[in-house]
Amino acid sequence: MINVNIRTQRTAGEASLFTYLRIGEKSYAIDLHLMVDVSHWREVSTGRKKMENFLDRMGYSQRLVEIEFGIKELKRKDKYTIDEVKRLVQDIVLKEKREKFLEHKRIGKEIREQESKSIKTYLVNFVNQMETGEARTNRGERYTVQSIKQWKQFRRVFLDFYTSHPFGWDEIDKHTVNRFLTYLERCDYMKKTRDKYLKLFKQIISDAENAGFHANRVAKNLITRLHVKESDKTKEIYLTKEELEAMYEMKLEGTEEIVRDMFLIGCYTAQRFSDFSSIHASCIGVTAKGVRVIRMEQQKTGNRVVIPIMDDKLETLLKKYDYNMPEITDQTFNRVIKDIGEKLSKSVPSLAKTERTLLKKQEKLAEKRNQCSFERDSQGNVLKPRWQLISTHTARRSGITNMYLSQRYTIPQMMSVSGHKEERTFKEYVKLSLDELAEVVAMSSTDGMF
């Protein structure tokens, strides 16, 4: 007879029996839909004979034998999948229930209602409703394209975990949270990503509670955010004013020229890729005092920003494309901007300087498969040349950091351009080393420290 156990930390009440099966490369906890008294089960499960006698008295032994035989048949017929196993269990266990209840429609309704309140169904519907506008932010606004993309990534990751470790709303406890965190670690997600997914997990628990899907009032308080240090992230660089000048002077053609130009526009506006790549002629305007500006609504946050065109290079680059940015994907952009950086590093040595960094999940996987290798220092830390760390977001960091270094603007002035609402978030974009910060302090001094 197959091995069975319960999956709950409670000491009283009822719980369903589960069995554990390995199907393919994954292990699954299979709900057998056979209810037992928790306290009684904990007594009889201490010995094999007591447990078997208990299962006999409950009338479960025969059904467990049928399930075991059915699983062997599925293997023999090459139909051994999680869906087939669940269907087998339901056919055997729920058969008696179906025979007892003549009101088949009522039973079907109960099952559907239970499914509609499951965590899986709630999350799937929640993300779908974001896209249709049925689900909105706390301020009643539609979720942005970037937010929906982030939620879809979370849904994929969470449901992969949930399929292997199914649980109900009321079963969410500290053990469940830690198990999810362990799963993310085993999947090689970086600490910053793990923290993001914990935040979203907490949000669906809270939103579902507010919507009346569960009454587990302590669940959301069990999730605490991770403390993410700079050393927990991949190295985030900025390009200096001199490096940007050298990039501007490069002789390029075709896609490389377009990517270089758009990257510099991103630097001179301090915007995200989703925003600087969407600039069009109608964004360009003039203030009451005659200052040329770019007016836009940021796609990620919905914040309105007005960016003064203060650099002749920005005006030249915008005019080059009639103030309408060419269409290009962020994947192509990230690949080409690194190629440009590598070329530039031949004449600008600072871009060839290596930086200590961390590998992303895809890079770790590629290295394990011997598809690529990475330079490492004596301590085993990954080293990459600075040009290899350039990405779409480097433009925004470069714009903000160089504005900060110029010491011409107050933080509120710079935040009005970048679109940040919180100073703490803004300062995360100022990518200066401790030496560079010391230099800023020294340059601000005219007569000693005080």
Disulfide bonds with the S-S distance in Angstrom:
none
